């Protein structure tokens, strides 16, 4: 098992996922937020990742329930037409 796989399977992931589940709707309701998820923090733990169109978008906390929050600007998101 690789070092990365060991971190992905750690028990902290479940707790982080539960925090995300509790706050996902609240975060997605903020103007400018286009997505949320989990990611690996610099310290090897977990963090909430919030995807925004622009960095000067919504005011967001630095952490939720002790879980750090990282904001990533990804630009405008458009749905593709399936035709």
N, C-alpha and C positions, 0 to 999 in steps of 0.2 A: 504494500500500500504506500502511495506517495505521501509526502508531507502535506501537500495540498488536499488530497483526499481525506487525510486524517482530520484536517481542520473542518472540511465540509461536513463530515459526519459527527462532529462534536455535539454534545448535548446543548451547548449554547445556541445552536442554530434553531432549535425548536422554540426556545424562549424568545429569540429575536423574531421569529416568524409570528409568534403570538402577539408581540408588540405591534408588528406591521399590520396584522389582521385587525387589531383594535383601532388603529389610526388611519388605515388606508382611505376610507371614505372621506374622512375629515381633510386629509392632505389633498386628495384628488379634487375636492370641492373648491380649493383655493384657485383663483384666477392665475393662469400661467403655468400651473402644474400639469404636466402631460403624462407622468408615469411615476410609479414608486416600486421599490424592490429592496432586496437585501444585497449587501456587498461586504467584502472583506476590508476591515479597517487597517490602518497602517500598523497597528499593534498586533495584528493577527486575529483579532476578535471580529465581531459582526457590527455592521452599521446599517442604518436605514439610508437608502439612496433615493433622492427625490430628483426627478428629471423635470427641468423647466425649459421653457422656450428661450428665455433670456435671464441672465443673472440679476438684473435689476427688477425682477418680478416680485412675487409675493414675499411678505415677511414670514420667515420660518424660524422655529426654535433651533437651538444648537443640539438639543437632545430631546428624546421622548422616553419617559420611564427609564432614564439612565442610559439609553442606547443612543450613541452619537448619530447625528444626522448629517449626511453629505449631500450637497446640492451640486448637480451637474447640468450645465446649460447645453442643450442639444439642438437648439434652433427650432424652427417651425416644424410641426408634424402634420402631415396631410394623409388622409386615408386614400388608398389606391382604389381606383375603379376596377371592378373584377371583370368588366366586359372586354 
